[in-house]
């Protein structure tokens, strides 16, 4: 069914880097969510009123909040696809995250409303009046929401949308909530026990949890999170196709919304390589990576000595000293200046963000270790942290 809808409504469905295609996917997702959730809302509301079940009514209003969330998400996708302008030279991609956060807040608000209603039902319990039609309609609702979960999950994966993936998670929690409501109705009928308020309380808890979890993920995106390990590995593997580049470091990826990344890194090229040819290679890599990753790429050229045996030996010596302090440390941009009596070892020390040592202390310990092992060597160290 999902593939059929995609083929029917999405043109150029494989070109997911095109903002128009992403918006088309978002519109399909949004309209489907609106229609499905409105139908479920009307169906559950009628059943909830007829059976006098606060849990079913709570579940119904959860569906109407999901429909509202789809509307807000569609607006966010439309705003995020706007072209760049003077005030926003990097585009409007993060509007998708902003509207996603609004959706998360709406979900949490609905959860609180249902929580108060369920608590009132617990203190003033009444017996619901469920029948066979109630069970059938709730069972259908569970199956429909389960399909909607797979529908959202697939589209969210295709266009790498956090808001649609959040909708998939919400749909799965809705399945659990409606299942709980169905079980409470069966218990009331079979055992003549009113647990409707307690079921509504658990439904409210599931909604609040789903909203809080989605809000955290959205806030992380707005604050800035590192790309996945797989994405970084793709960058390293891609650069390996250019043998003139012997290594890269200081990789930075800025996220300005889905399919809107700005990437930069330092590329190490032998210092005895022709500078004009090196610049030509860097330009080619930037163009190729823009086509491959759909990102704006800026590469800084770092000339390094790779054919000097003395420099290589001193680099190896510095790495040994560094590893004696902490095996998680790495270094790059290694240079050496040699005088008559003393040798300066100049390099950048990369310290993991979870290291207990601060930058100054870490650099001091490595410099001290180098001095202890070779009193004629002085280390000039710039400490930094990785961005990915």
N, C-alpha and C positions, 0 to 999 in steps of 0.2 A: 504493500500500500504506500509506504513512504517513497520508494523508488518511482512508483507510478505518479505520485504528486509532484516529485521533483522534475520528472520528464515532461509533465504536463504544463508546469508553470515557470520553469527556470530555463532561460536561454543561455547558451554558453556555460553550462553548469560546471564545467571543469576549470574555468578561469576564475578561481576564487580570490585572486589578488585584485580583480577588478571591483572597485567599490560598488558599481551598479549591480554586479552579480551577487555580492554579499548582501546588498540591500534587498534584492529579490528573494534570497534565501530567508532573510529576516522577516520579510513581509509574509512569505508562505508560513513560516513558523508562527508569526503573530496571529494571522487570520485563523489558522487552524486552532491555535490555543483559545482564541476568543470564542469561536463557534462551539468547540467541544465543551469548554467550561461553562458557557451560558446555558447550553442544553442540560448539562449535569446540575447546574444551580437550580434551574426551574424544576427539574425532576425531583431533586432531593428536597427542595423547599416544600413542594406539594406533599411529598411523602412524610417529611418531618412534621408539618402542621397536622396532617390527618392522623399521624400516630402519636402526636404530642411528645416527640422525642427531641430534647435539646441537643443531643449528640448529632442527630441527623441534620438539624437546622444549622448547627455549628459547622458541620462538614459542607453544607450547601454554601454558606457564606465564605468558606475557604475557597470554593470554586469561583465565586464572583470576584474575590480578590485576585485569583490567578488570571482571570480575564482582564481585569484592570492592569495587572502587571504586564500582560502581553501588549496592551495599548501603549503603555509607557516605554516598553522595550522597542516597539516599532518606531516611536518618535525619536528615541535615542539613536537608532540605526540611521534614520533619515538625516538627523543633524550631523552625525559623525561622517557621513559621506559627502558633506559640503566641500567645495573646493577651498584651497588655501586663500587667504586674504592678507592684507597688511597687518592686521591685529593678530593673526594666527598663521604665521608662515609655515608652520609644520602641520597644518591641517586641524581638523576637529575630531580626530579619531577617539580621543579620550571622553567625548560626550557619551559614547556607548557605556563607559564605566560609570559616569556620573548618573545616567538614567538607571543603570543597573543597581546603583546604591539606593536610588529612590524606590525602586521595586522592592529591594530587601527591606527597607523601612516600612513599606506598606504591608508586607507579609508579617513583620513583627507586630505592627499595630493591630492587625486582624487577630493575631495570636493572643494579644493581651485582652482584646474584647471578648474573645471566646473563653479565655481563662476566667474572667469575672462572671460570665454567664454560667459557666459550669460549676463554679464555687457556690453560686446561689442555688443551683439545682441540687447540689449535694446537701445543703442545709435545709432545703425545702423539697424533698424528693416527691415525684409523682410517677406512677407506673405508665410507661409508654404502651401504645396499642398497635403492635406490629402484626402484619399478616403476610400471607404468601407473596403478595405483590411487592411488599416492602423488601423482602429477601431477594426477590428476583431483580428488582431495580438496583438495589445496592450491589448485587453481584455483577450486573452489567456495568455499573459505574467503575468497579474495580478493574474489570477487563479493559475498559476504554482508557482509564488512566495509565494502565500498564502499557498499552500500545503507545500512548502519548509520551511516556518515558523513553521508549526506544526511538520514537520519532524525533524528540528533542535531542537525544544523545547523538544520533547520527548527524543531524544538521549542525549541532554544536561542534562536532569533530571536524566536519567538512570545512567550516569557515572559521574554526578556532575562536569561537565566541564563548566568553566566560558567562555572559548573561543567559545564553541559551542552555549551556551546560548546567547552570544553576536551576533553570526551569525544569531540566530533566531530573535533577535531584529532588526538587520540590514535588514533582509528579510521583516519584517513587515513595516519598513520605506520605503523599495523599493516598496512595494504595494501602499503605499500612494503616493510616487513620480510618479509611472507610471500612477496611477489614475489621478493625476494632469496633467500629460502630455497628457493623453487621452482627458481630459476636455478642455485643451487649443487648441487641434486640432479641437475639435467639435466647439468651440467658433469661431475659425478662419474660419471654413467652413460656419457656419450658419450666423454669424454676420459680417463677413469680417473684423475682428479686429485682429491685430497681437499682441498677448500676449505671444508669444513663448519665448521671452527672459525672461519675468517675471516668467513664469512657470519654465524655467531652473534655474533661481535664487532661487526659492523656493526649487526645487529639490536639488540644491547644499547646501542650508541651512539645509535641512533634513539630507543629508549625513554628513555634518560637525557636526551636533548635535549628530547623532548616533555614529560617530567616537570619539568625545570628551567624550561622556558618557561611551562608552566601555573602552576608555583609562583610565578614572578615576577609574573604577572598577578594571582594571588590576593593576594599580599602587597601589591601596589599598591592593590587594592581595600580591604584592611584598613587600610592607612596613610591612605588618602584620596586619590583622584584627581579632577581636575576633570571635569565632565560634558562630553560631546561638543560640538563647535562647533554641530552641528545642534540639539542640545537647547537651548543658550543662544539660538540664533537664534529658536527657537520661542517662548521667553519674550519676547524683544524684539518679535517680530511680534504676539504676543497682546496685549501692553500697548498697541500702536499702535491697537487698536480702541477705546481710551478717549481721545478728543481732549483731555480736560482735563489729562491727564498729558503733559507736554512732554518728558520724558526720564526714564531710570532709570540708576542706577549702584550700585556696591557690591553686585553680585549674588553671593550665596553659596548654594550647594546642598550640603547635607550628605546623605551616602548612608548609610542605616541598613539596607541590604539592598534587593534588587530590589522595586520598587513601594513603597518606604518612604523618601521623600525629605522633607527639611525645607528650605524655600526662604525666603530673605529678600532684600530689596533696598530701596533708597531710591527713592522716586517724587517727581519734581520737579513741583510745581504752582505756577502764578503766585501770587505773594505777595498780590495784591489780590483773590484769589478768596475767597468766603465760607468760613470755616473749617469750618462745620458741613456744608456741601455737599461740601467736600473730603474730610472724614472719611467721609461717606456713600459717596463714590466709591471710596475706598480699601477700605472694607469690602466693597463689591461686587466689586472686583477680586480680593480675597482669596478670596471664596466661589467666584467663577467659575474662578479658577485651581486651586483645590482640586478642583473637578469635572473640569477639563480635564487636569490633570497628575497627579491623585491624590496631591498633596503637601500638607503643612502649610505654609501661606504666611503670612509676617509682613512687612508693608510699613511702612517708616518714611516719614513725610511730610516732604519738604523744600520749604519755600516759597522761591521764587526770583523775583527781579525780572526780568520779561521785557518790560515796557512802559516801562522807564526808559532813555531814549536814552543818558544819560551812563554808566549802569552797563554797558549793552551795549557802548559804545565802550571802556570800560576792560577789560571781559572780553576783547574782541578784542585789545586791546593786550597783555594778560597772555599770551594764547595765542601771539601772535607772538613775544614774548620767550622763552616756554617752548620753542617750536619751534626757535629759534635755538640753544638748548642741546642739544636732542635731539628729533627729529621723532616719536619713538615715545611721548613723554610726552603725557598728557592731563590735563585738570583738570575738577573739578566743585565743587559747593557754593560758587560764587563769590559773595562779598559785598564791599561797599565801605562804609567809614566815612570821611566827609570832614570835616576840620577846617578852620581858617582858612588854614593854610599847607600842611598835609600831608594826604595821602590814604593810608589803609591798604587794601591789596588782600588779602583773606582768601580762601584757597581750599585745596582738597585736591589735591595733586599725585600722579597715579597713575604709578608707575614700573614698567615691565615687569620680571618676575622675572629675566630674563637680562641686565639692564643691568649694566654693569661698575662704575657709580658706586654707592656706598652711599647710603642715604636722606638722611643729613645733607649729604653733598657735593652731591647732586643738587638738593636744596632750596636750598642756599647759592648754587649757580651760577645758578639761575633768579632768586632774589631779587637777586643782584648784577646780572644782566642788566637787570632791571626798573629798578633804581636808576641804572644807567648811562644808560638811555634817557630816564628821567624822574626827576630828583633829588628831586622832591617826593613820590614814591611809595615806600611801604614795603610789602614783601610779608610777610605772615604766612602761612607755608605749613606744612601738615601732609602729610608724605610717606607714601604707602601703596602696597601692591601689590595687583593684582587677584587675586581668588579663583577666577576662572573663565577 
